[in-house]
Amino acid sequence: MKRSTVLKITGEFTIFRAIELKQALLSDPPPLEVDLSGVTEIDTAGVQLLMLAKKEALAAQRELHLVAHSSAVIEVFDLLNVGEYFDDLMVMDARSKSHSRSPNES
């Protein structure tokens, strides 16, 4: 049986979903990538869970990459200045980027 290597998180990544998302992030076997393109809202509880997952991955000497950051994720990562902690390029999903632009931007 092939294990899933990508965990796609959609909707809110907040304290209200903390237990559900913690189980998914710290599952055995754990994901190798976390796709954040569908995250519509993230709070400090969500950031803390991502930091815990990254810490656990480093302790186990395995990789964990965050990919396709939504505009909501990038905004909070920038606000909290935690992007470097994850050591991943923060690349916004193209669909999220097109939706987050104002009509006056080119």
VOBA-335871 format. One line per field, with one value per residue: x, y, z of N, C-alpha, C, CB in turn; residue in one letter; residue number from 1. Coordinates in pm, 1 decimal, always signed. Glycine has a CB too. Example, Ala and Ser with C-alpha at 12.3 -4.5 7.8 and 13.67 -1.06 7.14 Angstrom:
REM residues 2
n_c1 <- [+1319.0:+1285.0]
n_c2 <- [-569.0:-225.0]
n_c3 <- [+780.0:+708.0]
ca_c1 <- [+1230.0:+1367.0]
ca_c2 <- [-450.0:-106.0]
ca_c3 <- [+780.0:+714.0]
c_c1 <- [+1320.0:+1290.0]
c_c2 <- [-330.0:+3.0]
c_c3 <- [+780.0:+787.0]
cb_c1 <- [+1130.8:+1408.4]
cb_c2 <- [-447.3:-59.8]
cb_c3 <- [+904.6:+572.5]
resn <- [A:S]
resi <- [1:2]
This chain:
REM residues 106
n_c1 <- [+84.3:+65.0:+182.8:+40.8:+203.9:+158.2:-9.9:-297.6:-423.7:-726.7:-954.2:-1021.1:-739.5:-714.6:-743.9:-981.0:-979.4:-765.4:-709.9:-791.7:-624.4:-373.8:-354.2:-346.4:-111.7:+86.2:+74.0:+133.2:+250.0:+418.4:+330.0:+519.4:+504.6:+321.2:+49.5:-55.2:-227.4:-505.8:-576.2:-773.7:-776.3:-553.5:-432.7:-241.4:-238.3:-248.3:-5.3:+169.4:+121.9:+225.1:+491.0:+551.5:+521.6:+732.3:+947.5:+930.9:+981.5:+1246.1:+1371.3:+1337.6:+1497.2:+1399.0:+1239.7:+1019.6:+812.5:+663.0:+427.3:+293.8:+178.6:-101.3:-248.4:-339.6:-182.3:+76.6:+51.7:+19.3:+254.5:+442.3:+368.5:+426.3:+688.2:+802.4:+873.6:+1138.4:+1189.8:+1079.1:+1231.4:+1167.3:+1085.0:+857.6:+606.3:+343.2:+38.6:-66.3:-338.0:-444.5:-298.6:-390.1:-649.2:-611.8:-520.8:-568.2:-790.4:-646.0:-381.6:-109.1]
n_c2 <- [-119.1:+211.9:+502.0:+822.7:+1113.6:+1379.8:+1625.0:+1796.8:+2093.2:+2250.1:+2527.1:+2672.1:+2702.9:+2692.1:+2741.0:+2612.9:+2385.9:+2249.4:+1996.6:+1801.3:+1867.5:+1842.5:+1568.0:+1481.2:+1605.7:+1495.1:+1228.0:+872.3:+695.2:+1013.0:+1311.4:+1420.0:+1654.9:+1957.2:+2095.4:+2413.8:+2562.9:+2577.6:+2700.1:+2920.7:+3079.7:+3135.9:+3100.9:+3174.8:+2929.2:+2750.7:+2812.4:+2737.0:+2459.4:+2386.5:+2453.7:+2270.8:+2030.3:+2059.7:+2065.6:+1807.0:+1658.4:+1734.1:+1633.2:+1363.3:+1328.6:+1363.2:+1495.8:+1775.2:+1965.9:+2277.4:+2378.0:+2568.0:+2809.0:+2981.5:+3311.0:+3394.8:+3246.4:+3338.4:+3604.9:+3589.0:+3450.9:+3644.8:+3854.9:+3741.9:+3684.1:+3424.5:+3274.3:+3194.2:+2995.4:+2760.7:+2701.8:+2683.7:+2781.2:+3040.7:+3010.5:+3135.1:+2986.5:+2990.2:+3026.3:+3136.5:+3370.3:+3512.9:+3565.1:+3729.0:+3973.2:+4319.2:+4508.9:+4722.7:+4646.9:+4541.5]
n_c3 <- [+0.0:-95.2:+61.4:+134.7:+41.5:+43.5:+222.9:+193.5:+299.1:+352.4:+370.0:+692.2:+902.6:+1191.9:+1550.9:+1602.4:+1447.2:+1536.0:+1670.6:+1483.1:+1262.7:+1380.3:+1426.0:+1160.6:+1064.5:+1227.3:+1180.3:+1136.5:+877.4:+847.1:+654.5:+365.4:+234.7:+280.7:+148.6:+117.3:-31.9:-26.5:+209.9:+380.4:+601.4:+869.5:+1197.2:+1498.0:+1625.8:+1412.5:+1289.3:+1494.5:+1496.0:+1246.9:+1294.8:+1499.2:+1357.2:+1174.4:+1353.1:+1463.2:+1233.1:+1176.1:+1406.8:+1363.4:+1151.5:+889.6:+596.6:+563.8:+376.3:+307.8:+75.4:-203.2:-86.1:+37.0:-3.4:+245.7:+423.0:+359.7:+432.7:+715.8:+787.1:+708.6:+880.2:+1132.4:+1094.6:+1037.6:+822.9:+752.9:+939.9:+844.8:+626.5:+357.2:+24.4:-2.8:-195.0:-353.5:-439.5:-773.5:-840.1:-603.2:-592.2:-815.8:-736.0:-518.9:-602.5:-651.2:-862.6:-967.5:-979.2:-1184.1]
ca_c1 <- [+0.0:+143.9:+139.5:+26.1:+316.2:+115.1:-128.6:-353.9:-510.2:-819.9:-1039.5:-957.1:-632.6:-723.2:-756.0:-1103.1:-948.8:-631.9:-696.0:-801.2:-505.9:-256.8:-351.3:-305.7:+27.6:+177.5:+33.6:+239.1:+366.7:+388.7:+340.3:+646.5:+469.4:+193.3:-0.5:-130.4:-296.5:-647.7:-596.4:-841.0:-746.5:-460.8:-402.2:-117.5:-247.7:-208.9:+139.2:+234.8:+114.9:+323.5:+623.3:+567.3:+542.8:+867.6:+1038.5:+926.2:+1049.0:+1390.2:+1415.3:+1337.0:+1587.1:+1325.6:+1202.8:+881.2:+810.9:+537.5:+420.3:+176.4:+123.5:-211.5:-221.9:-364.1:-63.7:+189.0:+26.0:+47.0:+398.1:+511.5:+336.4:+496.5:+828.4:+837.9:+902.5:+1270.6:+1187.4:+1041.4:+1337.7:+1105.8:+1046.0:+715.0:+555.2:+198.7:-32.1:-104.3:-481.7:-463.0:-237.1:-476.3:-768.3:-577.9:-481.2:-671.9:-807.1:-550.4:-248.2:-83.4]
ca_c2 <- [+0.0:+333.4:+604.7:+956.3:+1196.5:+1518.8:+1658.8:+1923.1:+2155.2:+2345.3:+2598.3:+2736.0:+2633.5:+2770.7:+2669.0:+2533.1:+2259.8:+2210.7:+1853.3:+1729.5:+1893.0:+1788.4:+1424.8:+1462.9:+1649.2:+1409.4:+1088.8:+776.5:+776.1:+1155.8:+1363.0:+1480.6:+1790.1:+2011.8:+2188.6:+2517.5:+2645.9:+2589.6:+2760.3:+3050.2:+3154.3:+3067.2:+3178.9:+3131.3:+2785.2:+2685.3:+2831.9:+2652.3:+2320.0:+2370.6:+2457.1:+2142.7:+1927.5:+2078.8:+2025.0:+1660.7:+1608.3:+1753.4:+1539.5:+1229.4:+1338.2:+1350.1:+1624.5:+1821.1:+2089.4:+2349.8:+2415.8:+2638.5:+2892.9:+3071.8:+3449.2:+3403.1:+3190.7:+3429.9:+3725.0:+3559.8:+3421.5:+3773.0:+3927.7:+3679.5:+3667.3:+3284.0:+3206.4:+3131.6:+2877.2:+2643.2:+2678.4:+2654.0:+2898.4:+3068.6:+3030.4:+3140.9:+2915.4:+3085.2:+3056.5:+3227.4:+3497.3:+3584.6:+3608.9:+3826.5:+4099.0:+4420.5:+4540.1:+4824.7:+4588.9:+4484.9]
ca_c3 <- [+0.0:-107.3:+154.9:+79.8:+81.2:+45.4:+300.5:+144.4:+399.4:+292.4:+464.8:+807.0:+974.0:+1314.4:+1676.4:+1599.1:+1378.0:+1583.0:+1699.5:+1354.9:+1181.7:+1450.9:+1396.5:+1021.2:+1048.7:+1303.0:+1156.4:+1107.9:+841.6:+832.4:+518.0:+325.8:+192.2:+324.0:+47.2:+187.1:-131.4:+4.6:+342.0:+369.6:+723.8:+958.8:+1316.5:+1562.5:+1653.6:+1288.2:+1272.4:+1594.4:+1450.4:+1139.3:+1357.3:+1567.9:+1254.9:+1122.6:+1461.0:+1469.3:+1113.1:+1195.4:+1510.5:+1303.5:+1035.6:+764.8:+539.8:+558.0:+297.8:+290.0:-65.7:-257.0:+20.6:+0.6:+37.3:+390.1:+490.7:+339.3:+513.4:+856.6:+798.7:+702.2:+1002.8:+1244.8:+1054.9:+1062.2:+696.8:+755.8:+1026.3:+766.7:+529.1:+227.9:-51.8:+8.6:-329.5:-349.7:-544.7:-879.3:-831.9:-490.8:-627.8:-908.9:-663.9:-416.9:-664.8:-669.5:-1004.9:-1008.1:-993.3:-1317.3]
c_c1 <- [+88.1:+91.1:+128.5:+140.1:+278.8:-12.2:-177.1:-452.2:-596.2:-904.1:-959.4:-852.5:-615.3:-737.3:-878.3:-1084.2:-818.4:-616.8:-697.4:-672.7:-378.7:-243.4:-302.7:-157.6:+127.1:+144.2:+155.6:+192.1:+326.9:+396.7:+479.9:+626.8:+334.2:+155.9:-94.1:-212.5:-444.1:-677.4:-654.8:-814.4:-651.6:-435.7:-275.7:-121.9:-207.3:-59.6:+215.1:+232.0:+213.7:+465.5:+651.4:+595.2:+683.9:+970.3:+1045.5:+998.9:+1200.5:+1445.4:+1425.1:+1427.5:+1516.9:+1282.4:+1053.6:+884.2:+670.8:+536.8:+290.9:+104.7:+10.9:-174.8:-243.9:-243.2:+53.4:+172.6:+61.7:+194.3:+479.7:+491.3:+416.3:+645.1:+878.5:+873.6:+1035.2:+1274.1:+1163.2:+1141.7:+1283.2:+1081.7:+897.1:+665.1:+404.1:+140.5:-84.7:-252.4:-508.6:-411.2:-328.7:-602.1:-736.9:-537.6:-598.5:-680.7:-704.4:-408.8:-230.1:-0.8]
c_c2 <- [+124.5:+438.9:+739.2:+1042.8:+1344.3:+1531.0:+1793.5:+1974.2:+2258.8:+2409.9:+2662.6:+2645.1:+2710.8:+2680.1:+2576.3:+2399.0:+2198.1:+2060.0:+1771.8:+1745.2:+1840.6:+1639.3:+1398.8:+1497.8:+1555.0:+1261.7:+1000.9:+688.2:+922.0:+1200.0:+1419.6:+1624.9:+1828.4:+2120.1:+2287.2:+2604.8:+2668.1:+2652.1:+2900.1:+3139.5:+3070.2:+3159.3:+3124.6:+2983.8:+2705.9:+2696.1:+2743.2:+2505.4:+2293.0:+2368.9:+2326.0:+2031.1:+1937.0:+2033.3:+1872.5:+1599.1:+1620.3:+1655.3:+1397.4:+1221.9:+1305.4:+1488.3:+1649.0:+1956.4:+2146.9:+2400.8:+2490.9:+2721.4:+2982.2:+3213.0:+3467.1:+3353.7:+3286.6:+3555.2:+3701.2:+3527.2:+3550.0:+3851.9:+3875.4:+3657.0:+3525.0:+3208.0:+3132.6:+3004.3:+2750.6:+2609.6:+2632.4:+2785.1:+2919.2:+3106.3:+3023.5:+3062.9:+3017.2:+3121.4:+3154.3:+3365.6:+3577.6:+3636.5:+3719.4:+3961.5:+4194.1:+4455.1:+4641.4:+4771.1:+4532.7:+4361.0]
c_c3 <- [+0.0:-11.1:+84.6:+130.5:+88.6:+128.5:+250.7:+249.4:+329.8:+401.3:+576.3:+869.1:+1104.4:+1436.1:+1677.0:+1528.6:+1427.0:+1604.4:+1571.1:+1273.6:+1247.8:+1421.7:+1254.8:+1001.7:+1115.5:+1287.1:+1131.5:+993.1:+819.6:+686.5:+491.8:+280.3:+250.4:+223.6:+116.5:+93.3:-99.4:+139.2:+324.4:+489.5:+807.7:+1077.6:+1381.3:+1600.6:+1530.0:+1263.7:+1370.2:+1554.4:+1338.3:+1196.1:+1430.9:+1467.5:+1198.6:+1226.4:+1471.7:+1349.5:+1128.4:+1298.4:+1456.6:+1180.0:+903.7:+719.2:+549.9:+487.8:+293.6:+146.8:-94.9:-150.4:-31.7:+45.8:+187.4:+468.9:+478.5:+425.7:+660.7:+877.8:+796.7:+831.4:+1122.2:+1218.1:+1082.4:+935.0:+697.7:+838.5:+945.1:+656.7:+394.3:+155.7:-33.9:-129.5:-323.8:-467.1:-645.6:-873.4:-719.2:-524.8:-719.4:-839.0:-565.2:-473.1:-672.9:-817.7:-1054.7:-1024.4:-1132.9:-1308.2]
cb_c1 <- [-95.5:+141.7:+236.2:-111.1:+430.9:+92.4:-99.1:-424.7:-427.0:-910.4:-1142.1:-1061.2:-496.3:-840.8:-764.2:-1213.0:-941.0:-600.8:-808.4:-921.8:-492.5:-268.1:-489.7:-393.2:+44.6:+174.4:-63.2:+275.2:+434.5:+485.0:+233.4:+712.2:+467.2:+200.3:-74.2:-36.5:-284.4:-710.3:-462.5:-989.7:-877.2:-326.4:-520.5:-90.5:-391.4:-284.5:+177.9:+168.2:-26.5:+309.0:+634.0:+441.5:+439.1:+891.0:+993.1:+779.8:+1001.5:+1419.5:+1319.7:+1194.0:+1705.9:+1203.2:+1246.8:+815.2:+862.3:+521.8:+431.0:+78.7:+234.2:-347.7:-311.6:-488.8:-25.9:+200.8:-122.2:-40.1:+443.8:+462.3:+186.9:+431.6:+916.7:+723.7:+901.6:+1371.7:+1079.5:+905.7:+1435.2:+972.5:+1082.8:+686.0:+612.7:+150.3:-148.0:-71.4:-563.9:-392.8:-101.7:-514.7:-831.7:-468.1:-423.9:-642.3:-947.2:-550.3:-224.9:-14.3]
cb_c2 <- [+0.3:+386.0:+614.0:+1017.5:+1177.2:+1571.7:+1661.4:+1904.6:+2219.9:+2275.9:+2504.4:+2774.5:+2626.3:+2868.3:+2767.5:+2610.8:+2282.9:+2282.7:+1805.7:+1780.8:+2041.5:+1812.8:+1363.3:+1549.3:+1788.3:+1446.9:+1080.0:+691.2:+719.9:+1238.9:+1471.2:+1398.8:+1800.9:+2068.5:+2112.7:+2603.8:+2582.6:+2456.7:+2765.9:+3030.1:+3189.1:+3029.5:+3176.1:+3215.4:+2746.5:+2744.7:+2980.7:+2670.1:+2286.1:+2484.1:+2576.4:+2109.8:+1941.2:+2227.2:+2085.6:+1611.7:+1685.4:+1897.7:+1543.5:+1189.3:+1244.9:+1256.0:+1632.9:+1830.8:+2064.3:+2468.0:+2291.5:+2538.4:+2979.2:+3025.5:+3546.5:+3321.4:+3052.6:+3468.9:+3767.3:+3443.5:+3328.1:+3854.4:+3917.8:+3547.9:+3768.7:+3213.9:+3305.3:+3228.6:+2891.9:+2664.4:+2575.7:+2574.0:+2883.5:+3182.1:+2925.3:+3286.4:+2829.1:+3026.9:+2927.7:+3174.1:+3474.2:+3493.9:+3492.4:+3773.8:+4074.6:+4547.8:+4593.0:+4936.1:+4479.3:+4585.3]
cb_c3 <- [+122.3:-252.0:+273.5:+117.4:-15.1:-98.4:+455.2:+4.1:+515.1:+187.9:+523.4:+911.4:+889.0:+1307.2:+1792.1:+1531.2:+1227.4:+1711.9:+1793.0:+1273.2:+1154.9:+1604.3:+1416.3:+928.5:+1105.3:+1449.9:+1036.6:+1234.5:+715.1:+917.2:+493.1:+214.0:+38.0:+471.8:-70.0:+266.2:-267.5:-0.9:+422.7:+353.8:+803.8:+885.6:+1416.5:+1686.0:+1698.0:+1171.5:+1293.3:+1730.0:+1403.8:+1035.3:+1454.7:+1650.7:+1141.5:+1084.5:+1595.8:+1473.9:+987.7:+1239.2:+1629.7:+1265.7:+1054.5:+780.9:+395.4:+702.7:+155.2:+394.3:-155.5:-317.8:+83.0:+65.4:-41.3:+428.4:+431.6:+190.0:+501.1:+905.3:+684.9:+581.8:+1031.9:+1278.3:+1128.9:+1131.4:+584.6:+809.5:+1134.2:+705.8:+582.6:+244.8:-201.6:+112.9:-428.7:-351.8:-486.1:-1016.6:-811.0:-366.2:-695.0:-1025.9:-591.6:-332.2:-803.7:-584.2:-1030.3:-908.2:-888.2:-1406.5]
resn <- [M:K:R:S:T:V:L:K:I:T:G:E:F:T:I:F:R:A:I:E:L:K:Q:A:L:L:S:D:P:P:P:L:E:V:D:L:S:G:V:T:E:I:D:T:A:G:V:Q:L:L:M:L:A:K:K:E:A:L:A:A:Q:R:E:L:H:L:V:A:H:S:S:A:V:I:E:V:F:D:L:L:N:V:G:E:Y:F:D:D:L:M:V:M:D:A:R:S:K:S:H:S:R:S:P:N:E:S]
resi <- [1:2:3:4:5:6:7:8:9:10:11:12:13:14:15:16:17:18:19:20:21:22:23:24:25:26:27:28:29:30:31:32:33:34:35:36:37:38:39:40:41:42:43:44:45:46:47:48:49:50:51:52:53:54:55:56:57:58:59:60:61:62:63:64:65:66:67:68:69:70:71:72:73:74:75:76:77:78:79:80:81:82:83:84:85:86:87:88:89:90:91:92:93:94:95:96:97:98:99:100:101:102:103:104:105:106]
